[in-house]
Amino acid sequence: MTPIITIANLSKTYASGHAALKRVDLDVREGEIFALLGPNGAGKTTLISIICGIVTPSAGTVTVGGHDILAAPRAARRLIGLVPQELTADAFETVWATVSFSRGLFGLKADPAHIERILRDLSLWEKRDAKIMTLSGGMKRRVLIAKALSHEPRILFLDEPTAGVDVALRQDMWRLVRRLREQGVTVILTTHYIEEAEEMADRVGVIAKGEIVLVEEKAELMRKLGRKELTLLLHDPLPALPPALAGHPLALSQDGTVLTYTYDAKAERTGITGLLTDLAASGIRFRDLQTRQSSLEDIFVDLVKDRA
Amino acid sequence: MNWPAIRAIYGFEMHRAFRTLLQSIVAPVISTSLYFVVFGAAIGGRMTSVDGVPYGAFIVPGLIMLTLLTQSIANASFGIYFPRFSGTIYEILSAPISAVEIVAGYVGAAATKSIMLGLIILATSALFVPLRIEHPFVMVLFLVLTAVTFSLFGFVIGLWADGFEKLQLVPLLIVTPLTFLGGSFYSIDMLPPVWRTVSLINPVVYLISGFRWSFYGHSDVNPAVSLGMAVVFLVVCLAAVARIFKTGYRLKS
């Protein structure tokens, strides 16, 4: 699939000397949901801000829909809707006015029907005449999303969309993002909540200390890097691990009833057959067993730890 | 040209003025009316006319200029400072909109508001003193030039300021003194020769003098020179704004 955003060799060093991005290369495909995952201060917001034209890059190029962001900023920016991390909105304006303002700012003719549809989708219709300062934090977040969608963007950036957001809004937001994707909108979200990336994304990019550490299909990432745990519930408690099993990476629970075996799911030999044979030889019987794939969170912690 | 964007910013700013009608329109009109009452009626009655113009009428162009300068700066500086302060500037920066369009929206609205104020004060003053306008076209030209120039200047201040105090600093420390010393309430011909020469380095002298000429046909300096200076100030402010957008000063890191 053709990339809708192409980032090549992008660097940003702020006037303070802080190198927020270091030679970043990244392609985002049209129509996908891309999650940019990284701890606070990793460079996520800087990267988004450069693509959207809020921060000037120090080096490198970005093209959006084939338009270079510096050479053809208008064409590039028209395609983009941005929902910023901070809840910044014109406190004294009404919801309707501020959302209509955004549409005008992006050069589109007024379209009350479109604005109404967005406000209804985001459960803001009842609040359309309310001043923004009277709204709750979650409602303000919805207003920012409505502003970004008011000009019918082909690419939507959600910078930390669910930071400080309640469950209802989070689920609304996820529904909305899926619907947008069905309409062909490319969605790029940054998050440090793993479950968000895991739940939503088609692909995941991990960023740490200004560098893209890895970009992978989410499923592939979880398969490739996932460690698995095999948990055995023992029939009779064991006082200690028998010496015959010492060769296996095993952990015994305190009460002696649960054995946990950790293995690399991507390895050619997982060692499970050997383990089971040895267990049988030692006369250890088990009532039940289960395996668990480690989550993106575990993968992520591993990756970021390695860079530190 | 992204016309809808200019219209959006302009409309937003004008709406802000009408939302805050009391501060933005009523207050300046009341404070200027006080000048008429004090200088025009109370003191002016005991003063001789200046260049054949009754004192109360003589100060009208200067008072309109005073309002025009301070309100243009206040409107434009606040207009761009507040989005920077609140963070909503992100949307302006990420929109498909050029520096020219941003300036047209903000400065256009600020200038419109101060011209409206100037006209309201002109109408109010007609209630207190006998007015005549000999060169209405030139009068409007000065009104517009000054409003646009000082709105641009205010825009620069709004970008430069990094706190609400600084927004007040330039108007209070520089613009108000220059206006008072620029002949709002007197003709610089009344000054001793040395001070008359010193006054000529005050840019506001040219604006007030030229503006007054459009009313009564008398001026401290040649009206053509005044007009020339007004255009020079406009160009200087335009250049400053252009430079700011080129370098991204205080807007982009």
HADDOCK unambig.tbl for C-alpha pairs under 7 A between the chains (distance, minus, plus):
assign (segid A and resid 14 and name CA) (segid B and resid 253 and name CA) 6.80 0.50 0.50
assign (segid A and resid 52 and name CA) (segid B and resid 94 and name CA) 5.32 0.50 0.50
assign (segid A and resid 53 and name CA) (segid B and resid 93 and name CA) 6.48 0.50 0.50
assign (segid A and resid 53 and name CA) (segid B and resid 94 and name CA) 5.21 0.50 0.50
assign (segid A and resid 54 and name CA) (segid B and resid 90 and name CA) 6.59 0.50 0.50
assign (segid A and resid 54 and name CA) (segid B and resid 93 and name CA) 5.51 0.50 0.50
assign (segid A and resid 54 and name CA) (segid B and resid 94 and name CA) 5.79 0.50 0.50
assign (segid A and resid 54 and name CA) (segid B and resid 252 and name CA) 6.12 0.50 0.50
assign (segid A and resid 55 and name CA) (segid B and resid 252 and name CA) 5.45 0.50 0.50
assign (segid A and resid 55 and name CA) (segid B and resid 253 and name CA) 5.45 0.50 0.50
assign (segid A and resid 56 and name CA) (segid B and resid 252 and name CA) 6.68 0.50 0.50
assign (segid A and resid 56 and name CA) (segid B and resid 253 and name CA) 6.29 0.50 0.50
assign (segid A and resid 73 and name CA) (segid B and resid 96 and name CA) 6.64 0.50 0.50
assign (segid A and resid 74 and name CA) (segid B and resid 96 and name CA) 4.27 0.50 0.50
assign (segid A and resid 74 and name CA) (segid B and resid 97 and name CA) 6.60 0.50 0.50
assign (segid A and resid 77 and name CA) (segid B and resid 94 and name CA) 6.63 0.50 0.50
assign (segid A and resid 77 and name CA) (segid B and resid 95 and name CA) 6.13 0.50 0.50
assign (segid A and resid 77 and name CA) (segid B and resid 96 and name CA) 5.27 0.50 0.50
assign (segid A and resid 78 and name CA) (segid B and resid 96 and name CA) 5.74 0.50 0.50
assign (segid A and resid 88 and name CA) (segid B and resid 86 and name CA) 6.43 0.50 0.50
assign (segid A and resid 88 and name CA) (segid B and resid 87 and name CA) 5.56 0.50 0.50
assign (segid A and resid 88 and name CA) (segid B and resid 88 and name CA) 5.43 0.50 0.50
assign (segid A and resid 89 and name CA) (segid B and resid 88 and name CA) 5.73 0.50 0.50
assign (segid A and resid 90 and name CA) (segid B and resid 88 and name CA) 6.85 0.50 0.50
assign (segid A and resid 101 and name CA) (segid B and resid 8 and name CA) 5.55 0.50 0.50
assign (segid A and resid 104 and name CA) (segid B and resid 4 and name CA) 4.93 0.50 0.50
assign (segid A and resid 104 and name CA) (segid B and resid 5 and name CA) 4.99 0.50 0.50
assign (segid A and resid 104 and name CA) (segid B and resid 8 and name CA) 5.36 0.50 0.50
assign (segid A and resid 105 and name CA) (segid B and resid 4 and name CA) 6.41 0.50 0.50
assign (segid A and resid 105 and name CA) (segid B and resid 5 and name CA) 3.92 0.50 0.50
assign (segid A and resid 105 and name CA) (segid B and resid 8 and name CA) 5.97 0.50 0.50
assign (segid A and resid 105 and name CA) (segid B and resid 95 and name CA) 6.29 0.50 0.50
assign (segid A and resid 106 and name CA) (segid B and resid 5 and name CA) 6.28 0.50 0.50
assign (segid A and resid 106 and name CA) (segid B and resid 95 and name CA) 5.57 0.50 0.50
assign (segid A and resid 106 and name CA) (segid B and resid 96 and name CA) 5.76 0.50 0.50
assign (segid A and resid 107 and name CA) (segid B and resid 2 and name CA) 5.47 0.50 0.50
assign (segid A and resid 107 and name CA) (segid B and resid 3 and name CA) 6.81 0.50 0.50
assign (segid A and resid 107 and name CA) (segid B and resid 4 and name CA) 4.97 0.50 0.50
assign (segid A and resid 107 and name CA) (segid B and resid 5 and name CA) 5.39 0.50 0.50
assign (segid A and resid 108 and name CA) (segid B and resid 4 and name CA) 6.36 0.50 0.50
assign (segid A and resid 109 and name CA) (segid B and resid 4 and name CA) 6.62 0.50 0.50
